[in-house]
Amino acid sequence: MLKAIIFDFDGTIIDTETAWYEAFRDAYREHNVDLTVELYSGCIGTSLHTFNPYEYLVTELKLPVNLDILRTSVRAQHTALMEKELLRPGVLDYLKAAKEAGLRIGLASSSSREWIDRYLSRLGIADYFECIRTADDVEKVKPDPELYLQTLACLGVAPHEAVAIEDSPNGARAAAAAGMYSVVIPNRITSLLEFEPCNYRLDSLCDLDFRHLVTNPQGS
């Protein structure tokens, strides 16, 4: 039986990832560069250290790009795209069900706390989370397991008593490295990527009954 459920944020609770990709893709096109999902995937669910889409045009392609203008343009485009985004299907139902069932609820994200708080407030779901750990709390973000290990410790549960809800390969790797069960719900962008084995892979949380997950976290 599960005792805790820990959510990723970006791409899982709300699809910020597709908007980022589309904003960068459009910016790259202005410089006649095709930004593939495969290349961009290096920064999904982790930090920008593996692949920094802001700097790539300058550092790798040696193009005369003004990085300040690029950052401003991309962020403005992302903000505009995100105005259309809502909670992903099934997320609110899962939060309500977990609270009613007495499960501990956490959030582990490779983004900053300021970024997380902005959207949790807008979405009206901040009060569901007993513990939130972000990039501000660790030296290494996902796929390193530290974010999940800190959240588990904060919630007072063992890894085998918790399930992670993820959308990206880096996030799923982090959950596995922490010794947790995992449910993967890829978004429009991460659905195109290769995932290692997980306990459940779904189009949305609506496709898995919450009670079934609690009693069968290992998959069936």
N, C-alpha and C positions, 0 to 999 in steps of 0.2 A: 504493500500500500504506500502510495506517495504521501509525503508530508509537506512538500513544497513545490512550487512552480516558479521558474525564473525566466523572465522574458528578455530577449534582446530588444533593442528599440528600432534603430534605423532599418527600414525594409520589412520589419516584422510586425510592429504595432501600427505603423503608418509607413507607406511606401515612399520614403525619402530618396531611396537609391535610384529609382527609375528617373526621377526628376533631375538628380545630379548628373546621371549619364547623359540625358538628353540635353542638358545645359552645356556640358562640356563638348558633346558631339557637335552641337551647332556652332560653338565657338571655334572648334578645330576646323570646321568646314570653311570658315571665313579665311583660314590660312591654307586652304586646299589640302587639308590632312584628314584622312579617314580614321576616326577613333573607333576601333573595334571593341566589342564587348570583352573579348579575350584579353586585350591589353588593359582595358579599364578595370577588369576584375581584380587586378593586383591591389587595388585600394578598397575593395568592397568588404565591409565587416572588419576592417583593421585600421591602422593609421595610414598616413600618406608616405611612409618611409619606403615601402616596397615599390610603389609607383605613384609619383606625385604628378597629377594631371595638370596642375598649374605650371610646373617648371619643365615638363617634358619637352615642350616645343622649343625651349631655349637650350636646355642642357643636353638633350639628345639629338634634336633635329637642327639645332643651331640657327633657328629662325629669329629675326629681329622683332620679337614680341615684347610689348610693354606689359610686364606682369601685373602692375597695379591696375591698368585698364582691364586686363583679362580677368582678374579676380573680381573686380566690381561688376563687370558684365555677366560673368557666370553666376555670381551670387544673386544678382537682380533677376536673372532668368529663372533660377531655382526658386526664389521666393514667389515669383509669379506662377510657376507651375504647381507649387505646393498649396496654393490657395484652393485648388480643386480637390486636394487629397483629404480623405476621411480615414477613420480607423479601418483597418483591414477587416474583412468579414470574419465574424466569430470571436474576435479579440475581446470585445466587451462582455459577451456571453461567458467566455472562459473566466474573465476576471470576477464576474458576479458569482459564478458557480464555485470558483476556488474560495472566495470569501465565505460563502454560505456553508461550504464543506469544512471550513476551519483550516484550510491549507495556508501555510506561510507563502507570501507572495513577494518576489524580489525582481529587480531589474539589473541587468549587467550589460553595459554598453561601452563600446570603444570610442564613443563621442564624448564631448565635454559635458559637465554638469549644467552649464549655462544653456547649452543647446537642448539637452533633455528637458530641463525645467520649462523652457519656453513652450515646447509642444505638449508636455503633460498638462500644463495649465490650460492651453488652448483647447485640448481635447477633453478636459474635465475628468481625468482619471488618476491624478497624482495621489489621491488618498488611498488608492488600492495597494500601493507599494510600501511595504514595511521597511525595505532596505533597498537602496540604490547605490550601485558602484559604477563609476565611470572612468574615463581616461585620467581624470584628475587624481584618482586614488591609487594608481599602479604605475610601475616602471615600464611594463610591457603589456600591450593590449592584445586582443585576439589576433592570431590563433593561440597565443599563450593562454594557459588556463587560469591565470591569476585573478582575473575579474570574477570568474565563477567561484573560485576557491574562497575569495573574500566574501562574496555574497552568501555562500553556503555557511561560512563561519558566523556571519552576521545574523542569519536566520536560525542558527543553531541546529542544522540538520546535516546528516551525512550525505555524501554524493549519491549513494544508491537510493536515497529517500527523496531525490529531487529530479525533476525533468526540466530541460531547457527547451524553450521555444525559439527557433532560429530560422533565418532565411538565407544565410550565406555559407559557403564552404568553410571560410575562416572561422565563423561562429560555431559551426557544427564541430569542427576540429577542436576548438577550445573546450566545448562541452564534453566531448569524448575524452580529452586529456585530463579533465577534472574528474572523470569517472561517473558522469551523469548519464541518465537516459536523455534522448533528444527527439523532438518533433520538428521536422523541417517543413516550412511552408514558403517555398521560393516565391519571389515576386516576379514581375514581368522581365526584369533583367537577370536576376540570379537563376531563374528557371532554365536559362541557356547554359549554365555552368555545370561542371562535373562535381558531383558530391560523393563522398565516401559513405559507406553504409551507415544508416541511422535506424532508430526504432520505428519511426513513422515518417513517411514523406507524403504530404497532402497538398492540394491546391489551396485549401484554406482550412481554418480550424472548424468550420461548419461541417467538414467531412468526417470528423471524429467525435463521437459522443464523449463528453467530459468524464462521465462515470466509467466508461470503458477504459479510458487512459489511466485513471486513478488506480484501477484494479489490475490493469495489464500494461504497465509502462514499458515492459520489455518488447512489446509488439506481439502480434498474433497472426 
